[in-house]
Structure formats: C-alpha cells, structure tokens
Amino acid sequence: MASPEFAHPQSSSSMAKPRTRSFWCLPDGCLVFGIAFLALLLVWSFWSFFTPTPNLESPVTEPSSKLKSSVDCSESGFGVNLKSDPKDPTFYDDPEMSYSIEKPVKDWDEKRQEWLKHHPSFAAGARERIVLVTGSQPKPCKNPIGDHLLLRFFKNKVDYSRIHGYDIFYNNLLLHPKMGSFWAKLPVVKAAMLAHPEAEWIWWVDSDALFTDMEFKLPLERYKNHNLVVHGWPKMIYESKSWTSLNAGVFLIRNCQWSMDLIHTWSSMGPISKDHEKWGEIQRSTFKDKLFPDSDDQSALIYLLYTEKEKYYDHIYLEGEFYLEGYWVEIIGGYENTTERYLEIERGAPKLRRRHAEKVSEQYAAFREEFLKGAGNGRGSWRRPLITHFTGCQPCSGDYNQMYAGESCWEGMVKALNFADNQVHGKTKQNIKREENQGANSAAVMAGLCSSFLVYKGIKNI
C-alpha cells in the first residue's frame, strides 16, 4: 500500500508540510541568488554562441626573409639610398670648401666623381638627373597681387618637376648682399651645384617664367657635347650684336668644372666687382640696343660669347628650335588654337584619352609626338610652348615696362597659368572654356587692383 503522503500529497496533514518543504527547497535568499545565477549563465551561453572566441595564442608569421619586399625601404622611389652617407671623406669635409660666389671651386669634376663613388646608388641615371632651381625676393611683394601670382608660378614649376621626376629648389634669400636683382641667380646656381653633386644638370627658371607644355621633356641627348643651354640666336650675337640675342632668364647648366669657371668669370662683371660700372659702359657701347647703363647678367653672357667665341661658343648650345623660353607677347594669343588642335588629336587617338597615373605621363607625351610632326616650332607653331616668359612684367614689384599695359601683363599671366593647369588636371574642352572665362574674370579683378596700386604710386596716370 502506498504511503499516504506520496499518494495524496494535497490531503496530507499540516504537520507534514513544513518537513516536506524544508527537505526540497532552499531558504528565500538562496533561491533569489540561484535564479540570478541561472539567468547569468543563460546570457553567457548565448553570448558565447554569437561571439567568436578570441585567439590568445601568438599569431603565426612567415619568416622575415619571406616577407622582405623587393624594394628596400631605405631607398626612395627612384632607387637611390637616402639614408647612406659613408664616413669616407669627401669635398664636404674640406674646411676650405665654400659656397661663396667670390671663392672659385677647383677640381670639381674629380670631387664630384669621388662623391658619386661613395654613393653608388646615385650613380645610376646621374647623367640625366636634373635639379630645377628658381626663386624670388626675400620680402613680400609691393604689387597687391604679386605674391598670389608668384605662388601660382611656383606651383606650376612644382607640377612640371613632379611629372618628370625632377627635384626642385626654391630660394628666397640673397646669398650675396651685393648680388641682387638679375644677378642673384648666379650665387644660387653655384650653391645648388655644390649641394647636389648627384645632379648632372641645374636648370634655372626665372620666377616670372612658367611651363606651358607640361609633357615636353628636354632633349638632353642633343646637349651631350655642351655645358650650357640657353635660348638664343648666333646671328643676333655676331652680326646684329644685340643684347636680346639670348635670354638668360632660363638656362640649363652642366654640373662640372667648366661651369664653375664660367660662373666665376660671369659674376665678375656683376656688382661684386669693383669694375661693375665700367662693365656697364662696355656692354652698352658693344650692344647699341641696350638701353640702360648698368651691367646685367644677360649682356655679360652675350659679351663673353661675342668677345671670346673660341673659348665659349663650342660649349654653349643656343637653342632656337623650340621655346626653351618664349616671349609672352607673341605666344599667349595662340593658346586657344593650340588647345583646339590638341583636343582634335585626342579625339582621333583613343590611347591619348586613356586615364593614367601621372607618373607615366611621359609615355603618352612620346605617343603624342607622332601627331605633332607638322606643328612646327617657335613663332607661328601650334605646338605648346615649353616655357612662356613674362619678361618686363615684374609681377612682384608691379613696375612693369611701360611699353606694355599693366592689365595685359596680369591677364596674360592668368591665361598662361590656366592653360598649364588645364593640362595637369586633364580638363575636358567644356571645362577648359569655363576655366578660361573664370580666369578672364579673375584677371580683370586683379588688373583692377594693380591699376589702383599703380595710380597710388604715381606710375600710371589717372
């Protein structure tokens, strides 16, 4: 017979209930704690299910030899080691070495070759390595739009240098207190040659000159037997005896002893010479079209070519085939036609329309050359001019040559800068037209500012 408390639990006596509850149940506090613990356990179970278990072990990695990149991190993008400078003595360790324009440099070819021997990563490609050098005055411009214009001119040079892989150096200090104005470039060029023995060429470009063919690359092979390249014409030197027979605002000079000697001789006709005034008189008597009495760097170089032809002529390449620098007045009117002709070429050549990395632009420039054989060169050509030079405009001081209208200088500069920028940014024809219109409007505003400034100075009649 079954026990009554199990067979009928509901009808069991009151005396049996406490004993039965105390046997099967915990006290109230423990019961609450247990329920909370079970709930926590349930939550943890769900969390563990949906959350991956972290790996607390050390990650397995490949040996360093297998992960080593094919490009050494100590090298730059051009394969030169920028972190290595051996302890072997070079010309930099010579206490007599000086950057001064007044102290001549001797045995530079040997010193430079010795440096390259100790820095072999720079030796490869050294024959074509170029450092572009430019600069401006140490103080803010007097022209209210001058600093803006110089900034855009410098940006243009940075763009060109980046596209072609050239280093660029911008100087805004007088490296010699007497060598100011147009003479200031010679101390800078000499200093750049000494500071960059890895470079075969130093390319000086005036602050008021800008690149207007961002694809064109200098034909260095053409200059392999020359040490100085400048835009000029032999007949104008030896027959016309003109002080404009070449332009010294843009030149390419080889980093060698011959160039060091030339700079020393060239600068001796400048303000550091006690015969500076005398040289001005000599230049003016030699070149009848020279209007001002002071000795200048351009007339000095022409004078050396004219009087010492046997010494200098064979080493100086007078480039007249393309616009190594071009007179802005005869150039800016042709930009629209040039733009249209280049766009016409691209419409018929899908390869030129292909989007590509900026670093490989030279390949597309070489391909475009096939379509430019009939473009001609120089005046009358529809080829893009390499450099447009705003001689006589003086964008910083605002004291432009009175043969020009100031507005034409400023409007021309903006037009040329936009023409170059459109090439960098790969504008479509529609965008080019829009940019040109915006450029014309901004040029008008700037011209107005400059005109007010010149009236204030009394330079321009009201």
Disulfide bonds with the S-S distance in Angstrom:
Cys141-Cys396 2.22
Cys393-Cys409 2.11
